[in-house]
C-alpha cells in the first residue's frame, strides 16, 4: 500500500510519498511513487498494474493541458488496455480494483481523481492524501497547519508522511517530496 500527500499555498504545491511497496507482510523500499508528467506530478494508490500502465503512457498523459484532459486520458488509457468498469450507473463508475490519483499541477493546484474519473479539488492550505495511510496523514498534516501554525510546504508534507508511516504498517521509508511550481 502507500501514503501520498499534497498541500498547496495557492501558488506552489508540494507532493510526497513514502517509499514502501507492500505485498502482504513483505515490504520493499526505494519505490519511487511520484511521476512527473508534462504540467503535472502525480502519485497513484490502488491497482499496481494500472500504476505501471500510467507510467508507460507518460508521454501521452504529458500532452494534457488541464486536469480534465488528464483525467480523460487516464480513462482512455485504462479502457484501451481493457480495464473494465463494474456497475452500470454512469454517475458512479467503478474500476475493477480502486485507483486513486493525487495530482499536483504547475499552477499550484491539487486535485484528487477517485477511481480515475471523479475529480475533487481540496481547498488551498488543506492537506490532501490517498492510500492506506491517508487518514493518518490528513489528520497529522492538518493538525500541523491549524494547531502548529505551520505554513503549507515541504515540512508539512514530510511530517504527515512520517506520522502516517508510524501508524500504517503498509507505509514506510523516508518521505520523498517534490515542490511543483
N, C-alpha and C positions, 0 to 999 in steps of 0.2 A: 504494500500500500504506500501511501505518500502523504506529504503535507506540502501544499503550495500556498504561499501567502503573498498578497499585494496590498499596497496602500499608495494613495496619491495626495499631493498637496495642491492639486489643480493645475500645476504647470509641469511638474515632473512626477514620475511614479517609480516605485521600486517593486520588484517581484523576486521572490526567493523560493527555494525548495530544499528539503532535506536530501540527503544523498543515499538513502537506504532503499533498496528494492527488495521487498519481502515476498517470499513464496512459501506460505505456511509458516513454519517456525525457522526457516532459513533466510538470513538477510545477507545481501551483498552490498558493498559500498562503492563509492566513486561512480554513481549512476547519475549523469547529468540529465536532469528532467526539464530544463528550460530550453526552448527552441527559439532562436532569433529568425524571424521570417519577414522580410520586407519592412513595413512600418510597424510591425508588432513583435512582441516577445510573448510566448505563451508556454504554459505547462498543462499537462493532461493528468487526469485521475480517472481510473476505471480500466476499461478493456486494454490490456497491454498490446494486443495485436493492432488495435486501432491507433494507438500512440505511434507504433513503429510505422504504420501506413501513412500517418500525417507527416512524420519526419521524412519519409520517402517522397512525399508530394510537396515538400517545402518550396520548390521553385514555383509550382502552380499557386500555392497559397500566398506567396510573396507578391503576386500581382494584385491582391486585394487592396483597395484604397479606403474602404470603410469596414467597420465591424460587421455590418450587414452583408457586405460582399464576402468577407472572410467566412462568416457563418454559412453562407450559401455554398461556398467552395468546399467547406468541411462536409456539408451534407452531400454534395456531389461526389466527393472522394469516397465516402463511406458507401453510398449507393452503387457507384460504379464498381466497387470492389465487393459487391454482393453482401454487404452487411444489411440484414433485414430488420425492418421495424415491426414491432408487435403491436397489436391493437389496431382499431380502425378509426379511433377518434382523432380527427385532423387537428384539433386544438391541443392535444396532449400526446404527441408521438413519443414512443419509447424505442430505444435501440435494444437489441438483444445484448444485454450487459450494459451497464451505465457508462457513460463517457461525459465527464465534465471538463471544461477548459477554462482556465483563468488566463485572461488576455489583457495585456497592457499595450496601449497604443503610444506612439511617439508624442502624441498630443498631451500625454499625461493622464489620459482616461483609463479606468479599469473596468473591465466587463467580465461577467461570468456567463458562459454558454453551457446551459444544462442540457444533458442528453444531446449535445452537439447542435441543438437548434433553438432553444429558448434563451433569449438574451436579457440579462438584467445588468443595471449599472449601479453599483453601490455609491453612496454619497461620498463626496470628497472628504478626506480626513477620517474615513472609516476603514478598518481592516477587513479585507475580503479573503476567504480561504476556501480551498477544496481539498478533498482527500480524507483519509481515515482520521487524521489529526486536526481536521478543520475546526471543530468546536473548541478545542483547547487553544488553538492559535488565535481564533477570533476573540475569545474571552481574554486571553493574556494581552494581545495586541491592543484591543480597545480599552482595557484597563490602564495600560501604559499611557495611552493618548488622553484619557479622561482624568484618571486619578494621579498618574505620574506626571502629568502635564508635559509629556514629550511631544515633539512635533513629528508629523509624518515623515518617515525617512528610513534609511538603511537600518539604523539601530532598532527601530520598532519591528521591522520585518524579521531581523535576525533573532531578537528576543522572543517573538511569537513562535518562530520555528523551534527554537531551543526548548521553550516551555511545552510545545506540542510533543516534541520528541521525548520529553520527560514522562509524559502520561500515556502516549500512544505507543504500544510495543511494536507497531508496524512501521514506525517512522524512526529515523536515527541519522547519525552522522553530523558533520559540521554543515551549517547552512551555506548555501550558495546563493548570493544575492546580486542582482543586476539593477543598475539605475537606467531608466528609459526616459530619454528626453528628446 
